[in-house]
């Protein structure tokens, strides 16, 4: 059992702080169809939620049977921005959880810095994370590699074993485990609970419970 006290909470962004995954998945399907690749909603959730751009592009190219230009996604950005501007909200209960935390916290996302900042600004959370935002662009490999979480912990000055990671995707919880950190898998969004379960991981569906759960020992 793991009893080391948590000294840092590392939050993913999409699906953990901002309720963006449903929006992304819907627009993803529209964009992929325009390119000539049909994906079901279940396929998009299973293969793309929490993935890096590199993983997404590789899966898309495999389905298309052809390579894509390096900037293939640029013409489609306005579709995502319009949807996010109109629909993006915070994940239910996250502001209560942040208010109740008595340890430092930061953000580590596979998204780019501009994308992370835009989404936090849209929902009024940027001030809470200013100066403590880490992107996969900062390291050699994004999730599911441990690089990003280890970089965040080192920058914040906390050993990995005293860090807790809050994630909503299998990519994220795998990265947390690989980094030697405790994983808290949020299943209140699109990802099923069984896809988040595993060693050193506690799965939960109510963000308001997070501050209490951080004190629970993990096997």
N, C-alpha and C positions, 0 to 999 in steps of 0.2 A: 504494500500500500504506500502511496505517495503522500507524505505529510508536510513537505517543505512549504512554508507560507508563500503565497503569491505576492510578488513585489512589482509585477508589471502585467497589465492586460493589453494584449495586441489584438485589435479588431480588424477583420476584413472590412471592406466597404460595401460593395454591392450585395444586397440580400441580408446584410447584417446591420448596417447603419441606415442605408437608404433602400427603399423597397423598389429596386430597379430591375430585378431579374425577370419579372413577368413582362415588363416593357421591352427589355432587350430580346427576350426569346421571341416575342411576337414580331418585332421588326427584323430580327435575324431571319426568320422564316420568309418574310417578304423579300429581303435582300437576296437570300440564297436562291429563292425561286426565280428572281430576276436574272440571276447568273446562270440558271439552268439546272439547279440542284434542289430537289424536293426533300424536305425533312419533316417528319412528324413532330408535334410538340414534345412528345416523350423523348425522341431522339435528341432534340435540341437541349432539353433539360439534362439528359444523361451525359451528353458528350461535350457540351459547351459551358455550362454553368460553372464559374470559377476557373475556367481554363485561361491560358495565356493566348495572346494573338497568334503566336507561332503554332500552338496546338490547333487553334481554330482553323487557321489557314491550311495546315497540313490535312486535316480531316475533310475540309471543303474541297481541296484539290483532288483528294482521293475519290470523293463522290463524283466530281465533275469529270475526272479522267484527263485533266490537263492542268498545267501550271497557271498561276495567277501572277499578274504584275505586282511588284512590291508595294505599290500604293493603290491596290485595287479597291480598298475600302473607302478611300477619300471621297468619291462622289456620293457615297451613301450616308455620310455623317449628318447632313441636314435632317434626314429621316429620323435618326435617333434623337437629335437635339429637339426637334419639334415635339416628339412624343414625351421626352423627359421634361421639357418645359411645361407641358400641359398636365402631366399626370404624376410626376415624381413626388413621393412623400417619404417621411421617415418610417423605419420599421416600427411597428406598434410596440410600445413599451421601452424603446431604447433610450429616450430622454430620461425616463425614470431610473433606468439602470445606471446611466452615466452620472446622474445626480447622487446616487446612493453609493457609488464606488469610493472607497477610502484608500485606494492605491493609484499610482500613476497609470496612465493608459496612452496608447498611441494607435496608429493606423498603418497597416501594411497590405497593399493591394496589388494584384497583377495589372491593374489599370495604369494608365499614364498619369503623371502629375496633373496636367491640365484637365483630364477627364475627372480625376478624383476631386479636384478643387471645384470644378463646375457643379458636380453633383452635391457636394457638401454645401456649397453656396445656395443651391436651389432649395435646400430644406432647412437652411439656417444653422448648420452644424460646423461650419468652417472654423469659427472662433474656438471651438472646443478642442480642435486638433491642430491648430496652427503651430508650425515648428516641429510637429511630431508626426509627419506624414511620410511614409516610405513607399516607393513604387518598385515594381519588378524591373523598371528601367535602370534602377540604381545598382543592380547586381548582375552577375553572369547569367543566372537562370532564375526564372520565376517559379511559382508553385506548379507542380508538386515538389520541386527541389526545395531544400531547407534554407537556401541562401538568403532569401528575403527576410525571413523571421530571425535568422541569426544576425543579419545586418542591423535590423531594428533593435534587437536586444543589446547588441554591442554598443550601438550609438546611445542607447538609453542607459547603459551602464549596469545592466542586470544579467546575471547568469541565466542560461537557457532553462535550467531546472526550476527556476523560480518565476518563470513566465507562463501565463495562460493565454491561449489563442482562442478567439471566438470566430468560428467559421460556419459557412452554410453549404460547403461543397466537399465532395470527396477529395478533390485536388488539395484543398486547404487543410483538411485534417491530416492527410498524408504528409504534407509539408511540415505541419506542427510536430507530428510524431518523429519525423526524420531529424528535426531540429532538437529533439529531446525535451520538448515542451508539452505541457498538458493541453489537450484539445477539448473545447466545448463546442459540440456540433449543434447548431440551431436548425431545427427541422420545422419551424413555423412557416417556412416559405415554400419553395418548389421541390426541394430535395427530400426524398423519403428518409425516415429515421434509420432504416436498416443500412442505407448506403453511407451513413456517417459513423456507424458503430465500429468499435475496435479497441485495441489496447490504449491505455492512458487517455481515454476519451469518455466524456459524459455528454449524452445527447439530451436536449431539452427543447421545449416549444414555446416558452414564455420568457421574453427578455427581462421582464420585471424580476424574475427569479435568479438572474445571473449573479448579482452580488452575494446572495446567500450560497449559491452553488459553488462559488469559488473557494469556499472553505471546506468543501466535501473532499474526503480522501478518494483518490482514484487508484484502481487496481493496475 
